[in-house]
Amino acid sequence: MSTAMNFGTKSFKPRPPEKGSFPLDHFGECKVFKETFMRCLRENNFDNSLCRLQSKEYLECRMERQLMTKEPLERLGFKDLMDEPQTENTEAKP
């Protein structure tokens, strides 16, 4: 019976998800990107190295819509796929 008396003393404190877990896309905001990525995986025998561009676009969609924490793409392993800054052509024109 003593356990019944202590039942209300413990309180549950919610905590944010650990890194790597994120909310489901209940409204299908990134569904097109996910389907493109999944199609690429199926077509390439699930070799994800061949679908990195689609993966990057899917993660960008999730970050833009706050379905996951914004992270620099370099930290997510996409440094080589980053858009390089446009430089003007400095060659002399004839």
C-alpha positions as CSV (number, residue, x, y, z in Angstrom):
1,M,0.0,0.0,0.0
2,S,2.9,2.4,0.5
3,T,3.5,2.4,-3.2
4,A,0.1,4.0,-3.8
5,M,1.1,6.9,-1.6
6,N,4.3,7.5,-3.7
7,F,2.5,7.2,-7.0
8,G,2.0,11.0,-7.5
9,T,5.5,12.1,-6.2
10,K,7.4,11.1,-9.4
11,S,6.9,13.4,-12.3
12,F,7.6,12.7,-15.9
13,K,9.7,15.3,-17.6
14,P,9.7,15.1,-21.4
15,R,13.0,15.5,-23.2
16,P,13.8,16.2,-26.8
17,P,14.7,13.4,-29.1
18,E,18.3,12.3,-29.2
19,K,20.4,13.3,-32.3
20,G,19.4,11.2,-35.2
21,S,15.7,10.8,-34.4
22,F,13.3,13.3,-35.7
23,P,9.5,13.8,-36.2
24,L,7.7,11.8,-38.9
25,D,6.6,13.7,-41.9
26,H,2.8,13.4,-41.1
27,F,1.8,15.9,-43.8
28,G,4.0,14.5,-46.6
29,E,5.9,17.8,-46.9
30,C,9.0,15.9,-48.2
31,K,7.3,12.9,-49.7
32,V,8.4,13.6,-53.2
33,F,12.1,13.8,-52.1
34,K,11.8,10.6,-50.0
35,E,10.2,8.7,-52.9
36,T,12.9,10.0,-55.3
37,F,15.6,8.8,-52.9
38,M,13.9,5.4,-52.3
39,R,13.5,4.9,-56.1
40,C,17.2,5.7,-56.6
41,L,18.1,3.1,-53.9
42,R,16.0,0.4,-55.5
43,E,17.4,1.1,-59.0
44,N,21.0,1.0,-57.6
45,N,20.6,-2.2,-55.6
46,F,20.5,-0.2,-52.4
47,D,24.0,1.2,-52.8
48,N,23.4,4.5,-51.1
49,S,26.7,6.0,-52.3
50,L,25.0,6.3,-55.8
51,C,22.1,8.2,-54.3
52,R,23.9,10.9,-52.3
53,L,22.4,13.8,-54.2
54,Q,18.9,12.6,-53.6
55,S,19.7,12.0,-49.9
56,K,21.0,15.5,-49.6
57,E,17.9,17.0,-51.2
58,Y,15.7,15.0,-48.8
59,L,17.6,16.1,-45.8
60,E,17.5,19.8,-47.0
61,C,13.7,19.5,-47.3
62,R,13.4,18.2,-43.8
63,M,15.6,20.9,-42.4
64,E,13.7,23.7,-44.3
65,R,10.4,22.4,-42.9
66,Q,11.8,22.0,-39.4
67,L,11.3,18.2,-39.4
68,M,14.9,17.9,-38.2
69,T,17.5,20.2,-36.7
70,K,19.3,22.4,-39.2
71,E,22.9,21.1,-39.5
72,P,25.6,22.2,-41.9
73,L,25.6,19.8,-44.8
74,E,29.3,19.4,-44.4
75,R,28.7,17.8,-41.0
76,L,26.2,15.4,-42.6
77,G,28.8,14.2,-45.1
78,F,27.9,16.2,-48.1
79,K,30.9,18.5,-48.3
80,D,31.7,17.3,-51.8
81,L,28.2,18.0,-53.0
82,M,28.0,21.5,-51.8
83,D,27.3,24.3,-54.3
84,E,30.5,26.0,-55.0
85,P,30.4,29.8,-55.1
86,Q,30.0,31.3,-58.5
87,T,33.1,33.1,-59.6
88,E,33.2,35.6,-62.4
89,N,35.2,34.8,-65.4
90,T,38.2,37.1,-65.1
91,E,39.7,36.1,-68.4
92,A,40.2,39.0,-70.9
93,K,37.6,39.0,-73.7
94,P,39.0,39.5,-77.2
